[in-house]
Amino acid sequence: MQENSLSVFNFEACQKCSICNTVCPMMAANPSYPGPKKAGPDQERYRLKDPAFYDYALKYCLSCKRCEVACPSGVQVADIIQKARLEHAPSSKHPMRDAMLAHTDFMGTLASPFAGLVNEVLPLRPVKAVLDGAFGIDARRTFPKYSSEKFTTWFHRKTEKEQARFDRFVTYFHGCYVNYNYPQLAKDFVKVMNAAGYGVHLLEKERCCGVALVANNFGRQAVRQAKVNIASMEKAVAGGEEVLTTSSSCTYMMRNDYSEVLNLPTDGYRDSLSLACKWLYGKIQSGDVKLRFRKDFRMKLSYHTACHMQRLGWQTYTIELLKLVPGVELTVLDQNCCGIAGTFGFKKENYPYSQKVGSVLFEDIRRSNPQAVVTECETCKWQIEMSTGIPVLNPISVIAAALED
């Protein structure tokens, strides 16, 4: 399956068929949201004449891209809405909250040295009450835990020298979640790449991909961080290495939104940037990589196609890769949005809509009764674990656990 590579928004191509409205999860959950057709192509005609036509209801767009997947004319509906938000959105009622949610590298740097204390304090009811009342972060929302040791610290101390024994390499964009919250995923990535015969390099410089910055209207900061990542990825690709990720949202942001939303050049690296599962499946199919799996591995899994993964059109590669693992019993869930949309579901005014959007998926997961849900999106992981109590794994972690030692 191929992603839509249309490079212009071309809202005039909208046929007003309203197919996009039928797949919009927010329109079904929130009567205040006019739907992607009206919020996107229809209102864009008016916004071009006068920004005063900006509709505050655009803040409810999840940017899930489902409208773009459905559009028969290839109109980039979600991108039209996102650019309108960046250009015309009024000042936030909770600027401190939005800044905290958007600047993930900054918050991770502050929290990691005190991870034990932070992880103990954040779930406390008085703390949640303050976050709810003063900052507008819903008290019912759980936070991902922080790690006391960053992935980059572990990599440079424990395995960087060991990687030099390989004669071929990939470069890893780990992302802020892996670095500050869940280094185990990155360790699993290194294990899988090494088992495949590849050493791992890190980017010369890496910043958060910027998806949270864009969602919270910090467009200028997103551009600054994107330029750092672009330069580092171009250097890695020029050196003959492919850049791999383990996050579908980071991947989509850097492959598509850097150019379509932030107007930045991506030609120097785009075709060499891929999710690890897609890359690994291609290598196995070509015969370049052979993995040895444990004979005693057993796991009942349900695969959730994250929204940005569906927009990429790459879920097939992950599903087929998981099917190659002996002992995996896999259920592929219907593609339904989990509702968190990155930082959207943390905000008090959005929390009810977030949970209502995700309710269909949560019920599907409970019916499938897996040991774990598998997905490439870390925020889907937070939402599903909080709302169902079922653990969520990245498929790379499943592959790592199934490998022969």
Backbone hydrogen bonds, N-H to C=O, Kabsch-Sander energy under -0.5 kcal/mol:
donor,donor_aa,acceptor,acceptor_aa,energy
13,A,10,N,-2.1
14,C,11,F,-1.7
22,T,18,S,-1.0
22,T,19,I,-0.6
23,V,19,I,-0.8
23,V,20,C,-0.8
24,C,20,C,-0.5
24,C,21,N,-0.6
28,A,24,C,-1.1
29,A,25,P,-0.8
29,A,26,M,-0.6
30,N,26,M,-2.4
33,Y,30,N,-1.6
39,A,35,G,-2.7
40,G,36,P,-2.3
42,D,37,K,-2.4
43,Q,38,K,-2.0
44,E,40,G,-1.9
45,R,41,P,-1.1
45,R,42,D,-0.5
46,Y,42,D,-0.6
47,R,43,Q,-2.9
48,L,44,E,-2.1
49,K,45,R,-0.5
49,K,46,Y,-0.8
50,D,46,Y,-2.4
53,F,50,D,-2.2
54,Y,51,P,-2.4
56,Y,54,Y,-0.6
58,L,55,D,-2.1
59,K,56,Y,-2.0
60,Y,57,A,-1.9
61,C,58,L,-1.8
69,V,65,K,-1.9
70,A,66,R,-1.9
71,C,67,C,-1.7
74,G,71,C,-0.9
76,Q,9,F,-0.8
77,V,75,V,-2.0
80,I,76,Q,-2.0
81,I,77,V,-2.0
82,Q,78,A,-2.6
83,K,79,D,-2.5
84,A,80,I,-1.8
85,R,81,I,-2.1
86,L,82,Q,-2.2
87,E,83,K,-2.1
88,H,84,A,-2.5
89,A,85,R,-1.8
98,D,94,H,-2.4
99,A,95,P,-2.1
100,M,96,M,-2.3
101,L,97,R,-2.6
102,A,98,D,-1.9
103,H,99,A,-2.3
104,T,102,A,-1.6
107,M,103,H,-2.3
108,G,104,T,-2.5
109,T,105,D,-2.3
110,L,106,F,-1.9
111,A,107,M,-2.4
112,S,108,G,-2.6
114,F,111,A,-1.4
115,A,112,S,-1.7
118,V,114,F,-2.9
119,N,115,A,-2.9
120,E,116,G,-1.2
121,V,117,L,-2.3
122,L,118,V,-2.6
124,L,121,V,-1.9
128,K,124,L,-2.6
129,A,125,R,-2.5
130,V,126,P,-1.9
131,L,127,V,-2.6
132,D,128,K,-2.3
133,G,129,A,-2.8
134,A,130,V,-2.9
135,F,130,V,-0.8
135,F,131,L,-0.8
136,G,131,L,-0.6
136,G,132,D,-0.8
137,I,131,L,-2.4
138,D,136,G,-0.6
138,D,346,F,-1.8
141,R,138,D,-1.6
147,S,180,Y,-3.2
150,K,148,S,-0.5
151,F,179,N,-1.3
154,W,150,K,-2.1
155,F,151,F,-3.0
156,H,152,T,-2.3
157,R,153,T,-1.9
158,K,154,W,-3.3
159,T,154,W,-0.6
159,T,155,F,-1.5
160,E,155,F,-2.2
163,Q,159,T,-1.6
164,A,160,E,-0.5
164,A,161,K,-1.1
165,R,162,E,-1.5
166,F,163,Q,-1.7
170,V,199,G,-2.1
171,T,242,E,-2.8
172,Y,201,H,-2.9
173,F,171,T,-0.5
173,F,244,L,-2.8
174,H,172,Y,-0.8
178,V,174,H,-0.5
179,N,175,G,-1.8
180,Y,176,C,-2.7
181,N,176,C,-0.5
181,N,177,Y,-2.3
182,Y,177,Y,-2.2
185,L,182,Y,-1.3
186,A,182,Y,-0.6
187,K,183,P,-2.2
188,D,184,Q,-2.5
189,F,185,L,-2.2
190,V,186,A,-2.4
191,K,187,K,-2.2
192,V,188,D,-2.5
193,M,189,F,-2.7
194,N,190,V,-2.5
195,A,191,K,-2.1
196,A,192,V,-1.5
197,G,194,N,-1.3
198,Y,193,M,-2.9
199,G,168,R,-2.9
201,H,170,V,-2.7
203,L,172,Y,-0.9
214,V,210,G,-2.5
215,A,211,V,-2.0
216,N,212,A,-1.3
217,N,214,V,-1.8
218,F,213,L,-3.3
219,G,217,N,-0.7
222,A,218,F,-2.1
223,V,219,G,-2.1
224,R,220,R,-2.1
225,Q,221,Q,-2.4
226,A,222,A,-2.5
227,K,223,V,-2.2
228,V,224,R,-1.2
229,N,225,Q,-2.0
230,I,226,A,-3.1
231,A,227,K,-2.1
232,S,228,V,-1.9
233,M,229,N,-2.9
234,E,230,I,-2.7
235,K,231,A,-1.7
236,A,232,S,-2.0
237,V,233,M,-2.6
238,A,234,E,-2.4
239,G,235,K,-1.2
240,G,237,V,-1.9
241,E,236,A,-2.1
243,V,272,S,-2.6
244,L,171,T,-3.1
244,L,242,E,-0.6
245,T,274,S,-1.6
248,S,376,E,-1.2
251,T,247,S,-2.0
252,Y,248,S,-2.5
253,M,249,S,-2.5
254,M,250,C,-2.3
255,R,251,T,-2.3
256,N,252,Y,-2.6
257,D,252,Y,-1.4
258,Y,253,M,-1.9
259,S,256,N,-0.6
260,E,256,N,-3.0
261,V,257,D,-1.8
262,L,257,D,-2.2
263,N,259,S,-0.6
264,L,258,Y,-2.6
269,Y,266,T,-1.7
270,R,266,T,-2.7
272,S,269,Y,-2.1
273,L,270,R,-1.5
274,S,243,V,-2.4
274,S,272,S,-0.5
276,A,245,T,-2.8
279,W,275,L,-2.2
280,L,276,A,-2.9
281,Y,277,C,-2.5
282,G,278,K,-2.0
283,K,279,W,-2.1
284,I,280,L,-2.3
285,Q,281,Y,-2.5
286,S,282,G,-1.8
287,G,283,K,-0.6
287,G,284,I,-0.9
288,D,283,K,-1.4
289,V,283,K,-1.5
293,F,291,L,-0.5
294,R,402,A,-3.3
297,F,294,R,-0.7
299,M,327,G,-2.4
301,L,299,M,-0.7
301,L,329,E,-3.0
302,S,372,A,-1.6
303,Y,331,T,-3.1
304,H,302,S,-0.5
304,H,374,V,-2.9
305,T,303,Y,-0.5
306,A,304,H,-0.9
310,Q,306,A,-2.3
311,R,307,C,-1.9
312,L,308,H,-1.9
313,G,309,M,-1.8
314,W,309,M,-1.3
317,Y,314,W,-1.1
318,T,314,W,-1.1
319,I,315,Q,-2.6
320,E,316,T,-2.6
321,L,317,Y,-2.0
322,L,318,T,-2.6
323,K,319,I,-1.6
324,L,320,E,-0.7
324,L,321,L,-1.1
325,V,322,L,-1.3
328,V,325,V,-1.7
329,E,299,M,-2.9
329,E,327,G,-0.6
330,L,328,V,-0.7
331,T,301,L,-2.3
333,L,303,Y,-2.2
333,L,331,T,-0.7
336,N,334,D,-1.1
343,T,341,A,-0.7
344,F,341,A,-1.7
345,G,340,I,-2.4
346,F,343,T,-1.4
347,K,343,T,-0.6
347,K,344,F,-1.3
348,K,136,G,-3.1
350,N,347,K,-1.6
351,Y,347,K,-1.7
354,S,350,N,-2.6
355,Q,351,Y,-2.3
356,K,352,P,-2.1
357,V,353,Y,-2.8
358,G,354,S,-1.8
359,S,355,Q,-0.8
359,S,356,K,-0.6
360,V,357,V,-0.6
362,F,358,G,-2.6
363,E,359,S,-2.0
364,D,360,V,-2.0
365,I,361,L,-2.4
366,R,362,F,-2.2
367,R,363,E,-2.3
368,S,364,D,-1.8
369,N,365,I,-1.3
371,Q,300,K,-2.6
372,A,300,K,-1.3
373,V,391,P,-2.5
374,V,302,S,-3.0
375,T,393,L,-2.0
378,E,376,E,-0.6
381,K,377,C,-1.5
382,W,378,E,-1.8
383,Q,379,T,-2.2
384,I,380,C,-2.9
385,E,381,K,-2.5
386,M,382,W,-2.1
387,S,383,Q,-2.1
388,T,384,I,-2.1
389,G,384,I,-0.6
389,G,385,E,-1.6
390,I,384,I,-0.5
393,L,373,V,-3.2
397,S,394,N,-1.2
398,V,394,N,-1.2
399,I,395,P,-2.3
400,A,396,I,-2.4
401,A,397,S,-2.2
402,A,398,V,-1.7
403,L,399,I,-0.9
403,L,400,A,-0.6
404,E,292,R,-2.7
